[in-house]
Amino acid sequence: MTQIPFIPETAPFTPEQRAWLNGFLAGLFANAAPGQLPVPLLDGAPDANAANAEPLLVLFGSQTGTAEGLAKRVAKEAQQRGFAPRVLALNDYEQASLPDGGKALIISSTWGEGDPPDNAANFWSWLNADSAPRLEKLQFAVLGLGDKNYSDFCGASKKFDARLEALGAKRLAPRGECDVDYEAGAKGWLESLWGCLANGAGQGTLGSAGVPAGEAPAAHNAGKDAGTPGSNGQHTKVNGHSRPSATAFGRSNPFPARLLRNILLNRAGSDKEVRHYEISLNGSGLSYEAGDALGVVPANCHELVDELLATLRCQGEQSVTVGETAMTLREALTRHLDITKPPQELLEVAAKAAPDSELAPLLAAERREDLKKWLWGRDVHDLLNLLPVPMALEQALPLFRKLAPRLYSISSSPKAHPGEVHVTVGAVRYRSHGRERKGVASTFLADRVGNADLVKVFVQPSHGFKLPASGDTPIIMVGPGTGIVPFRAFLEERQVTGAKGKNWLFFGDQKRASDFLYEEQLGAWQKSGFLARLDLAFSRDQAEKIYVQHRMIEHAAELWSWLDQGAHFYVCGDASRMAKDVDAALHTIIEKPGGKTAEDAKACVTKLKADKRYQRDVY
């Protein structure tokens, strides 16, 4: 039996008590997935009695939980290195007391067009304001998580880094940038950073490496290896990654789950293909909550692989190495490498090799939007076909990125479906530039027949899209199309737990007759009164298109009444248009029925977000 030391009910803990408790919890959660690790005694003021511990702020901006999970892991390592870390969301900047100085690490993702995540938006407003305080006493380092397929790659972290410097803060190390496959890049950046933290601002190994300002060498090259051709050019190493050593299932070691059901939700006459999937988690040890996401590891379709092999003039049986694993080229292209979205490196190589192509002039910085339009509906195969001569395999493979898992909002409550997880996904299929195109993961799932098929999955916890702590709190949900997904999970959860709070759902799609997702279940909830309000907006059922934001305005007075009574407001779906339109409608509702000025409405929305009463799951 483990001897448990006496621990008083109130802090501060002694160093021995703290060490014992952290060791105990570390062992208890040794098999937890990334993002699910607790950070013992870190979320708050550091222990005043911790011997030789230098304070360290670890601040995160996270939309899906990835940056938050990484921040907590970094804090755990910092504690082992003798620091006394505090982990806070960037929106908790007042608690961080940045003008007082010290050392701070900022880890942030980006969403939209270079925007900060929701739990960092207020921080950016504060930091970027004319009234922002001087920060000469602060030393900082910024690590950005992003996706190079987007033009504003790591845009939020770039803004944070530049503005902190402008306010007088001293950069500990150049800004790090990690692509979707962030683990290797983040690890390399952090390994260099520890020396910088020990030596002070600008004195660490990164600062003396001759790297351009704002660019960390290891993180900048995340997930990409130059490759080492074999003696005959047939054995190429790409994307250096190591296999996970842990046996627990998680992002680095996905669980091979059995697909139980694959159901088409749309009826005849629909222009869409939205499918409901039920997946068994039995034997995985994975758990989830309503609001979390499911990571799905896809495979590229065989037809696209065959087309690419023909372009490369390869048979597919050549041996290549991905990470530390040898496999055939066909296996690498099918299951390990992204052969759809062309990476920036391939764009540059293609433009240089084909200077007279329509691509070449689009790489100029001022043509960014034109490039985005040109790339729509094109893949790696299209880029390679621009070349005057076929690219050699040993040159091409190092340009390919690792095939990343896709995250899908979970559409079930674990309490309603023990041992199962449900996701609802719209399959992407279209024709462009003379070829049939497919969404990688959406059609990978759609073409699984169920029962005999295994799908590799993991759970991605959400730290900013959760039901209220009290079941008595009313909730308002806005989720058109597949945006309804997490709200099905929310409603199932509240029904099973007997929550008494009122529920209001805004749902819309194209045509009621063919696109009313989960109509039977929603109708039953409405009939029983469990769903107090169900307002629908089917855009193509009348001459003038109607969307969910229009229904919100129609019921503005009642919606304001719910908010005034403490309701939580949730939005899920398209970030580029729908979420912005819904946000604008919310401001209007607060202004008019709420009797607020535009500035007061803006402040009210800011407070709703800060109080976690306005949460968004947007993409």
C-alpha positions as CSV (number, residue, x, y, z in Angstrom):
1,M,0.0,0.0,0.0
2,T,1.3,3.5,-0.9
3,Q,2.1,5.6,2.1
4,I,0.2,8.9,1.8
5,P,1.8,11.9,3.5
6,F,-0.3,14.3,5.5
7,I,-1.4,17.1,3.3
8,P,-3.2,20.1,4.9
9,E,-6.5,21.3,3.5
10,T,-5.0,24.7,2.6
11,A,-1.9,25.6,0.6
12,P,1.0,26.3,0.7
13,F,2.3,22.8,0.4
14,T,5.8,21.9,1.5
15,P,8.2,20.9,-1.3
16,E,8.0,17.3,-0.2
17,Q,4.2,17.3,-0.2
18,R,4.1,18.9,-3.6
19,A,6.6,16.5,-5.1
20,W,4.7,13.5,-3.7
21,L,1.4,14.7,-5.0
22,N,2.7,15.6,-8.5
23,G,4.4,12.2,-8.7
24,F,1.3,10.4,-7.6
25,L,-0.9,12.2,-10.2
26,A,1.7,11.8,-12.9
27,G,1.6,8.0,-12.4
28,L,-2.2,8.0,-12.2
29,F,-2.5,9.8,-15.6
30,A,0.5,8.2,-17.2
31,N,-1.6,6.8,-20.1
32,A,-3.7,9.9,-20.7
33,A,-3.9,11.2,-24.2
34,P,-2.3,14.5,-25.1
35,G,-4.6,17.3,-24.1
36,Q,-6.1,15.3,-21.3
37,L,-3.2,15.5,-18.9
38,P,-3.9,17.5,-15.7
39,V,-1.3,19.9,-14.7
40,P,-1.1,19.5,-10.9
41,L,-0.8,22.7,-8.9
42,L,-0.1,24.8,-12.0
43,D,-3.4,26.5,-12.7
44,G,-3.0,29.3,-10.2
45,A,-0.2,31.0,-8.2
46,P,3.0,28.9,-7.9
47,D,3.8,27.4,-4.5
48,A,5.6,30.1,-2.6
49,N,7.7,27.5,-0.8
50,A,8.9,25.7,-3.9
51,A,12.7,25.7,-3.6
52,N,14.7,27.4,-6.3
53,A,11.7,27.7,-8.6
54,E,11.7,30.6,-11.0
55,P,8.2,31.8,-12.0
56,L,7.2,31.0,-15.6
57,L,4.0,32.0,-17.3
58,V,2.7,29.5,-20.0
59,L,-0.1,31.2,-21.9
60,F,-2.2,29.6,-24.6
61,G,-4.7,30.5,-27.3
62,S,-6.6,27.4,-28.4
63,Q,-9.6,26.8,-30.5
64,T,-9.8,23.0,-30.5
65,G,-7.6,22.2,-27.4
66,T,-4.4,21.3,-29.2
67,A,-2.5,24.4,-28.1
68,E,-3.9,24.1,-24.6
69,G,-2.8,20.5,-24.3
70,L,0.7,21.4,-25.5
71,A,0.9,24.3,-23.1
72,K,0.1,22.0,-20.2
73,R,2.7,19.5,-21.3
74,V,5.3,22.3,-21.6
75,A,4.4,23.5,-18.1
76,K,4.9,20.0,-16.8
77,E,8.3,19.8,-18.3
78,A,9.1,23.3,-17.1
79,Q,8.3,22.2,-13.5
80,Q,10.7,19.3,-13.9
81,R,13.4,21.7,-14.9
82,G,13.0,23.8,-11.8
83,F,10.5,26.4,-12.8
84,A,7.2,27.3,-11.0
85,P,4.9,27.5,-14.0
86,R,1.3,28.9,-14.2
87,V,-0.9,27.9,-17.1
88,L,-3.5,30.4,-18.2
89,A,-5.6,31.2,-21.3
90,L,-4.4,34.4,-23.0
91,N,-7.8,36.0,-22.2
92,D,-6.8,35.7,-18.6
93,Y,-4.1,38.3,-19.2
94,E,-5.2,40.3,-16.1
95,Q,-4.3,37.4,-13.9
96,A,-1.0,37.0,-15.7
97,S,0.0,40.6,-14.8
98,L,2.3,40.9,-17.8
99,P,3.3,44.6,-17.1
100,D,4.9,43.4,-13.8
101,G,7.5,41.5,-15.9
102,G,8.9,38.0,-15.7
103,K,9.2,35.3,-18.3
104,A,6.2,34.1,-20.5
105,L,5.8,31.5,-23.1
106,I,2.9,31.9,-25.5
107,I,1.5,29.0,-27.5
108,S,-1.3,29.8,-29.9
109,S,-3.1,28.5,-32.9
110,T,-4.8,30.6,-35.6
111,W,-8.2,30.4,-37.0
112,G,-10.1,32.3,-39.8
113,E,-7.9,34.8,-41.7
114,G,-5.0,35.2,-39.2
115,D,-7.3,35.7,-36.3
116,P,-6.6,34.6,-32.7
117,P,-8.7,31.8,-31.1
118,D,-11.7,32.8,-29.1
119,N,-9.9,32.4,-25.8
120,A,-7.2,34.8,-27.0
121,A,-9.4,37.4,-28.8
122,N,-9.8,39.7,-25.7
123,F,-6.0,39.5,-25.1
124,W,-5.3,40.7,-28.6
125,S,-7.8,43.5,-28.2
126,W,-6.0,44.6,-25.0
127,L,-2.5,44.1,-26.4
128,N,-3.3,46.0,-29.7
129,A,-5.1,48.9,-28.1
130,D,-3.5,52.4,-28.1
131,S,-3.9,52.2,-24.3
132,A,-1.8,49.0,-24.0
133,P,0.8,49.3,-21.2
134,R,4.5,49.2,-21.8
135,L,6.1,45.8,-21.2
136,E,9.8,46.5,-20.8
137,K,10.0,44.1,-17.8
138,L,8.6,41.2,-19.7
139,Q,10.7,38.5,-21.5
140,F,8.7,36.3,-23.9
141,A,8.8,33.6,-26.5
142,V,6.0,32.7,-28.9
143,L,5.2,29.4,-30.6
144,G,2.5,29.3,-33.3
145,L,0.5,26.3,-34.4
146,G,-1.0,26.5,-37.9
147,D,-1.6,24.9,-41.3
148,K,0.7,25.9,-44.2
149,N,-2.2,25.3,-46.6
150,Y,-3.7,28.6,-45.4
151,S,-2.3,32.0,-46.5
152,D,-2.3,33.4,-42.9
153,F,-0.1,30.6,-41.6
154,C,0.4,31.2,-37.8
155,G,-1.0,34.6,-38.3
156,A,-2.1,35.1,-34.7
157,S,1.3,34.2,-33.2
158,K,3.0,36.6,-35.7
159,K,0.8,39.4,-34.4
160,F,1.4,38.6,-30.8
161,D,5.2,38.4,-31.3
162,A,5.4,41.7,-33.2
163,R,3.2,43.6,-30.8
164,L,4.9,42.4,-27.7
165,E,8.2,43.6,-29.1
166,A,6.7,46.9,-30.1
167,L,5.5,47.4,-26.5
168,G,9.1,46.9,-25.2
169,A,9.1,43.3,-24.2
170,K,12.3,41.4,-24.7
171,R,12.2,38.3,-27.0
172,L,13.8,35.3,-25.3
173,A,13.9,33.4,-28.6
174,P,12.8,33.7,-32.3
175,R,9.2,32.9,-32.9
176,G,8.5,29.2,-33.6
177,E,6.1,28.1,-36.3
178,C,4.7,24.5,-36.4
179,D,2.6,23.0,-39.2
180,V,-0.3,20.6,-38.7
181,D,2.1,17.8,-37.8
182,Y,3.4,19.9,-34.9
183,E,5.0,17.4,-32.5
184,A,8.5,17.3,-33.9
185,G,8.7,21.0,-34.6
186,A,7.4,21.9,-31.1
187,K,9.9,19.5,-29.5
188,G,12.9,21.0,-31.4
189,W,11.9,24.6,-30.6
190,L,11.4,23.8,-26.9
191,E,14.7,22.0,-26.6
192,S,16.5,25.1,-27.8
193,L,14.2,27.4,-25.7
194,W,15.3,25.9,-22.3
195,G,18.8,27.3,-22.8
196,C,17.4,30.7,-23.7
197,L,15.3,30.7,-20.6
198,A,18.3,29.9,-18.5
199,N,20.5,32.6,-20.2
200,G,18.0,35.4,-20.4
201,A,16.5,37.4,-23.3
202,G,18.3,37.0,-26.6
203,Q,21.2,35.0,-25.1
204,G,20.2,31.4,-25.8
205,T,21.1,29.1,-28.6
206,L,18.2,30.3,-30.9
207,G,19.2,33.9,-30.6
208,S,22.8,33.2,-31.7
209,A,22.0,30.8,-34.5
210,G,21.9,33.4,-37.2
211,V,18.2,32.7,-37.9
212,P,16.1,35.5,-39.4
213,A,14.0,37.3,-36.7
214,G,10.8,35.5,-35.8
215,E,11.9,32.1,-37.2
216,A,13.0,29.2,-35.1
217,P,15.0,26.6,-37.1
218,A,13.6,23.4,-35.8
219,A,9.9,24.5,-35.7
220,H,10.1,26.2,-39.1
221,N,11.0,22.8,-40.6
222,A,8.4,20.9,-38.7
223,G,7.6,17.5,-40.2
224,K,9.9,17.8,-43.2
225,D,13.3,16.2,-43.9
226,A,15.4,16.9,-46.9
227,G,15.6,13.2,-47.6
228,T,18.6,10.9,-48.1
229,P,18.5,9.2,-51.5
230,G,19.7,5.6,-51.7
231,S,22.4,4.3,-54.0
232,N,20.0,3.8,-56.8
233,G,17.6,6.7,-56.0
234,Q,14.9,4.2,-55.0
235,H,15.1,4.5,-51.2
236,T,14.1,7.9,-49.9
237,K,13.6,9.0,-46.3
238,V,10.9,11.6,-45.8
239,N,9.1,13.3,-42.9
240,G,11.3,12.1,-40.0
241,H,9.0,10.8,-37.2
242,S,9.4,8.1,-34.5
243,R,6.8,5.6,-33.6
244,P,5.1,6.1,-30.2
245,S,6.5,4.1,-27.4
246,A,3.3,4.3,-25.2
247,T,0.7,1.6,-25.6
248,A,-2.2,3.9,-24.6
249,F,-4.4,5.0,-27.5
250,G,-4.3,8.6,-28.4
251,R,-3.3,11.0,-31.2
252,S,0.2,9.4,-31.6
253,N,-1.2,5.9,-31.4
254,P,-4.8,5.9,-32.8
255,F,-7.2,3.1,-31.9
256,P,-8.3,0.8,-34.8
257,A,-12.0,1.0,-34.2
258,R,-14.8,-1.0,-35.7
259,L,-17.3,0.9,-37.8
260,L,-20.8,-0.2,-36.7
261,R,-23.1,1.9,-38.9
262,N,-22.8,4.2,-41.9
263,I,-26.2,5.9,-42.6
264,L,-27.0,8.4,-45.3
265,L,-29.1,11.2,-43.7
266,N,-30.1,13.1,-46.8
267,R,-33.2,12.0,-48.8
268,A,-33.8,11.9,-52.5
269,G,-33.5,15.3,-54.2
270,S,-30.6,16.5,-52.0
271,D,-27.4,18.0,-53.5
272,K,-25.5,16.8,-50.4
273,E,-24.2,13.6,-49.0
274,V,-24.2,13.8,-45.2
275,R,-23.6,10.5,-43.3
276,H,-24.1,9.4,-39.7
277,Y,-21.4,7.0,-38.4
278,E,-21.4,4.9,-35.3
279,I,-18.0,3.7,-34.2
280,S,-17.2,1.2,-31.4
281,L,-14.7,2.3,-28.7
282,N,-14.9,-1.0,-26.8
283,G,-11.4,-2.1,-25.7
284,S,-9.8,1.3,-26.5
285,G,-9.8,2.9,-23.1
286,L,-10.8,6.2,-24.8
287,S,-13.4,8.4,-23.2
288,Y,-15.0,11.6,-24.4
289,E,-17.5,14.3,-23.4
290,A,-20.2,16.2,-25.3
291,G,-18.4,18.9,-27.2
292,D,-15.2,17.0,-27.9
293,A,-13.9,16.0,-31.3
294,L,-13.0,12.7,-32.9
295,G,-9.7,12.4,-34.8
296,V,-9.9,10.2,-37.8
297,V,-6.8,8.9,-39.6
298,P,-7.7,8.7,-43.3
299,A,-6.2,7.1,-46.4
300,N,-5.9,8.5,-49.9
301,C,-8.1,6.8,-52.5
302,H,-6.5,4.2,-54.7
303,E,-7.4,6.1,-58.0
304,L,-5.6,9.2,-56.9
305,V,-2.6,7.2,-55.8
306,D,-2.5,5.5,-59.2
307,E,-2.7,8.8,-61.0
308,L,0.2,10.2,-59.0
309,L,2.3,7.1,-59.5
310,A,1.8,7.4,-63.3
311,T,2.9,11.1,-63.1
312,L,6.0,10.1,-61.2
313,R,6.6,7.2,-63.6
314,C,6.8,4.7,-60.7
315,Q,5.2,1.3,-60.2
316,G,4.7,1.8,-56.5
317,E,6.8,-1.1,-55.3
318,Q,9.9,0.9,-54.6
319,S,11.1,0.9,-51.0
320,V,10.9,4.2,-49.1
321,T,11.2,5.1,-45.5
322,V,8.7,7.2,-43.6
323,G,9.9,8.1,-40.2
324,E,11.8,4.9,-39.2
325,T,9.5,2.5,-41.1
326,A,10.3,1.0,-44.4
327,M,7.4,0.5,-46.8
328,T,6.5,0.5,-50.4
329,L,6.0,3.8,-52.2
330,R,2.3,2.9,-52.8
331,E,1.8,2.4,-49.0
332,A,3.5,5.7,-48.3
333,L,1.3,7.6,-50.8
334,T,-1.9,5.8,-49.6
335,R,-1.6,6.1,-45.8
336,H,1.2,8.4,-44.8
337,L,1.7,11.4,-47.2
338,D,-0.7,14.2,-48.1
339,I,-1.1,14.1,-51.9
340,T,-4.0,16.5,-52.2
341,K,-3.3,20.0,-50.9
342,P,0.0,21.3,-52.6
343,P,2.4,22.5,-50.0
344,Q,4.2,25.8,-50.4
345,E,7.5,24.2,-51.2
346,L,6.0,22.3,-54.1
347,L,4.4,25.5,-55.4
348,E,7.8,27.3,-55.4
349,V,9.5,24.4,-57.1
350,A,6.8,24.1,-59.8
351,A,6.8,27.9,-60.4
352,K,10.6,27.9,-60.8
353,A,10.6,24.9,-63.1
354,A,7.7,26.2,-65.2
355,P,8.2,30.1,-65.2
356,D,5.8,30.5,-68.1
357,S,2.9,28.7,-66.4
358,E,-0.1,30.6,-65.0
359,L,1.1,29.6,-61.5
360,A,4.4,31.5,-61.5
361,P,3.1,35.1,-61.2
362,L,0.6,34.1,-58.6
363,L,3.3,33.5,-56.0
364,A,3.9,37.2,-55.6
365,A,2.7,38.4,-52.1
366,E,0.1,40.8,-53.6
367,R,-1.5,38.0,-55.6
368,R,-2.3,35.9,-52.5
369,E,-6.1,35.9,-53.1
370,D,-5.6,35.1,-56.8
371,L,-3.4,32.1,-55.8
372,K,-6.1,30.9,-53.4
373,K,-8.7,30.9,-56.2
374,W,-6.3,29.2,-58.7
375,L,-5.5,26.4,-56.2
376,W,-9.2,25.6,-55.5
377,G,-9.9,22.2,-57.0
378,R,-6.2,21.4,-57.7
379,D,-4.0,18.9,-56.0
380,V,-0.4,17.7,-56.0
381,H,-1.0,15.7,-59.2
382,D,-2.0,19.0,-61.0
383,L,1.1,20.8,-59.8
384,L,3.5,18.0,-60.9
385,N,1.8,18.0,-64.4
386,L,2.9,21.7,-64.8
387,L,6.5,20.6,-64.9
388,P,8.2,20.3,-68.3
389,V,9.8,17.0,-67.3
390,P,8.7,14.5,-64.6
391,M,10.2,15.2,-61.2
392,A,12.5,12.5,-59.8
393,L,11.1,10.5,-56.9
394,E,13.9,11.5,-54.5
395,Q,13.2,15.2,-55.3
396,A,9.4,14.9,-55.0
397,L,8.8,12.9,-51.8
398,P,10.6,15.3,-49.4
399,L,8.2,18.0,-50.6
400,F,5.1,16.0,-49.5
401,R,3.7,16.7,-46.1
402,K,2.5,14.0,-43.6
403,L,-1.1,13.0,-44.1
404,A,-2.8,14.6,-41.1
405,P,-5.8,13.3,-39.2
406,R,-9.1,15.1,-39.5
407,L,-11.0,16.3,-36.5
408,Y,-14.8,15.9,-36.5
409,S,-17.2,17.2,-33.8
410,I,-18.7,14.3,-32.0
411,S,-22.5,14.0,-32.4
412,S,-23.3,11.7,-29.4
413,S,-23.3,11.7,-25.7
414,P,-21.3,8.8,-24.1
415,K,-24.0,8.5,-21.5
416,A,-26.6,7.9,-24.2
417,H,-24.4,5.5,-26.2
418,P,-22.0,3.7,-23.9
419,G,-19.0,2.2,-25.7
420,E,-19.7,4.1,-28.9
421,V,-18.9,7.5,-30.5
422,H,-21.0,9.0,-33.3
423,V,-19.8,11.5,-36.0
424,T,-21.7,13.2,-38.7
425,V,-19.8,14.1,-41.9
426,G,-20.6,15.6,-45.2
427,A,-18.8,13.8,-48.0
428,V,-17.0,16.1,-50.5
429,R,-17.2,15.0,-54.1
430,Y,-17.0,17.3,-57.1
431,R,-15.5,17.7,-60.6
432,S,-12.8,20.3,-61.3
433,H,-10.3,20.9,-64.1
434,G,-11.4,17.8,-65.9
435,R,-11.0,15.4,-63.0
436,E,-13.2,14.0,-60.3
437,R,-12.2,15.3,-56.8
438,K,-12.8,13.9,-53.3
439,G,-12.4,15.1,-49.8
440,V,-9.8,12.7,-48.3
441,A,-11.3,11.8,-45.0
442,S,-14.9,12.5,-45.7
443,T,-15.0,10.0,-48.6
444,F,-12.7,7.6,-46.8
445,L,-15.4,7.3,-44.2
446,A,-18.3,7.4,-46.7
447,D,-16.9,4.4,-48.7
448,R,-16.5,2.2,-45.6
449,V,-19.2,-0.4,-45.5
450,G,-19.2,-1.0,-41.7
451,N,-18.8,-4.0,-39.5
452,A,-15.7,-5.4,-41.2
453,D,-14.0,-2.1,-41.7
454,L,-11.6,-0.6,-39.1
455,V,-11.1,3.1,-38.7
456,K,-8.2,4.5,-36.7
457,V,-9.4,7.2,-34.3
458,F,-8.5,9.2,-31.2
459,V,-10.3,11.7,-29.0
460,Q,-9.4,15.4,-29.1
461,P,-10.8,17.0,-26.0
462,S,-12.4,20.4,-26.3
463,H,-11.6,23.0,-23.7
464,G,-13.7,25.8,-24.9
465,F,-17.0,24.2,-26.2
466,K,-18.7,22.6,-23.2
467,L,-22.2,22.6,-21.7
468,P,-22.8,24.8,-18.7
469,A,-21.8,23.3,-15.3
470,S,-25.4,23.5,-14.1
471,G,-28.1,21.6,-15.9
472,D,-30.5,24.4,-14.9
473,T,-28.9,26.9,-17.2
474,P,-30.8,27.5,-20.5
475,I,-28.9,27.1,-23.7
476,I,-29.3,28.6,-27.2
477,M,-27.7,26.6,-30.1
478,V,-27.1,27.8,-33.7
479,G,-26.0,25.0,-36.0
480,P,-27.0,25.0,-39.7
481,G,-26.0,21.9,-41.8
482,T,-23.5,19.7,-40.1
483,G,-23.2,22.5,-37.5
484,I,-25.9,20.6,-35.7
485,V,-23.5,17.8,-34.8
486,P,-22.3,18.9,-31.3
487,F,-25.8,20.0,-30.4
488,R,-27.2,16.6,-30.9
489,A,-24.6,15.5,-28.4
490,F,-25.5,18.4,-26.1
491,L,-29.2,17.5,-26.2
492,E,-28.6,13.8,-25.6
493,E,-26.4,14.6,-22.7
494,R,-29.0,16.9,-21.1
495,Q,-31.8,14.5,-21.7
496,V,-29.9,11.6,-20.1
497,T,-28.8,13.6,-17.1
498,G,-32.3,15.1,-16.5
499,A,-31.1,18.7,-17.0
500,K,-34.0,21.1,-16.4
501,G,-32.6,24.1,-18.3
502,K,-34.5,25.2,-21.4
503,N,-33.1,24.3,-24.8
504,W,-33.4,26.3,-28.0
505,L,-32.0,25.2,-31.4
506,F,-31.7,27.1,-34.6
507,F,-31.1,24.7,-37.5
508,G,-31.1,25.3,-41.3
509,D,-30.0,23.7,-44.6
510,Q,-31.0,23.8,-48.2
511,K,-34.3,21.9,-48.5
512,R,-36.5,20.6,-45.7
513,A,-37.8,17.6,-47.7
514,S,-34.3,16.3,-48.2
515,D,-31.8,18.0,-45.8
516,F,-33.5,18.0,-42.4
517,L,-30.8,16.2,-40.5
518,Y,-32.0,14.2,-37.5
519,E,-35.6,15.3,-38.2
520,E,-37.2,12.4,-36.3
521,Q,-35.1,12.8,-33.2
522,L,-35.4,16.6,-33.1
523,G,-39.2,16.4,-33.7
524,A,-39.6,14.0,-30.8
525,W,-37.7,16.3,-28.5
526,Q,-39.8,19.3,-29.6
527,K,-43.0,17.4,-29.2
528,S,-42.1,16.3,-25.6
529,G,-41.1,19.9,-24.7
530,F,-37.5,18.9,-24.0
531,L,-36.6,21.1,-26.9
532,A,-38.4,24.3,-25.9
533,R,-37.9,26.0,-29.3
534,L,-36.8,24.7,-32.7
535,D,-36.5,27.4,-35.4
536,L,-35.7,26.3,-38.9
537,A,-34.3,28.1,-41.9
538,F,-34.3,26.1,-45.2
539,S,-32.7,28.5,-47.7
540,R,-34.0,27.0,-51.0
541,D,-37.6,26.4,-50.0
542,Q,-38.7,29.9,-51.1
543,A,-37.6,32.5,-53.6
544,E,-35.7,34.6,-51.0
545,K,-33.1,32.7,-49.1
546,I,-33.5,32.5,-45.4
547,Y,-30.7,31.6,-43.0
548,V,-30.4,31.0,-39.3
549,Q,-29.3,34.6,-38.5
550,H,-32.6,35.8,-40.1
551,R,-34.6,33.5,-37.7
552,M,-32.5,35.0,-34.8
553,I,-33.6,38.5,-35.7
554,E,-37.2,37.4,-36.1
555,H,-37.2,36.2,-32.5
556,A,-34.8,38.9,-31.2
557,A,-36.9,39.9,-28.1
558,E,-37.2,36.4,-26.8
559,L,-33.6,35.6,-27.6
560,W,-32.5,38.6,-25.6
561,S,-34.8,37.6,-22.8
562,W,-33.1,34.2,-22.6
563,L,-29.6,35.8,-22.6
564,D,-30.7,38.3,-19.9
565,Q,-31.8,35.3,-17.8
566,G,-28.3,33.7,-18.0
567,A,-28.6,31.5,-21.1
568,H,-25.4,30.2,-22.8
569,F,-25.1,30.9,-26.5
570,Y,-23.4,28.4,-28.9
571,V,-22.5,28.5,-32.6
572,C,-21.1,25.7,-34.7
573,G,-20.3,25.7,-38.4
574,D,-18.7,27.7,-41.2
575,A,-16.3,30.3,-39.8
576,S,-15.9,32.4,-42.9
577,R,-19.6,33.5,-43.4
578,M,-22.2,31.9,-41.1
579,A,-20.4,32.5,-37.8
580,K,-19.7,36.1,-38.8
581,D,-23.3,36.6,-39.8
582,V,-24.6,35.1,-36.6
583,D,-22.2,37.2,-34.5
584,A,-23.5,40.3,-36.3
585,A,-27.1,39.3,-35.6
586,L,-26.2,38.7,-31.9
587,H,-24.8,42.3,-31.7
588,T,-28.0,43.6,-33.3
589,I,-30.2,41.7,-30.8
590,I,-28.2,43.1,-27.9
591,E,-28.5,46.6,-29.3
592,K,-32.2,46.7,-30.1
593,P,-34.2,44.5,-27.7
594,G,-31.4,44.9,-25.2
595,G,-31.5,48.7,-25.5
596,K,-27.7,49.0,-25.8
597,T,-25.4,51.2,-27.8
598,A,-23.1,49.6,-30.4
599,E,-20.2,50.0,-28.0
600,D,-22.2,48.6,-25.1
601,A,-23.3,45.6,-27.3
602,K,-19.6,45.0,-28.2
603,A,-18.7,45.0,-24.5
604,C,-21.6,42.7,-23.7
605,V,-20.4,40.1,-26.3
606,T,-16.9,40.4,-24.9
607,K,-18.1,39.6,-21.4
608,L,-20.2,36.7,-22.7
609,K,-17.1,35.2,-24.2
610,A,-15.0,35.9,-21.1
611,D,-17.7,34.2,-18.9
612,K,-17.8,31.3,-21.3
613,R,-21.4,32.0,-22.1
614,Y,-20.7,32.5,-25.8
615,Q,-18.8,29.6,-27.3
616,R,-18.0,28.7,-30.9
617,D,-16.9,25.5,-32.7
618,V,-16.2,27.0,-36.1
619,Y,-14.1,25.8,-39.0
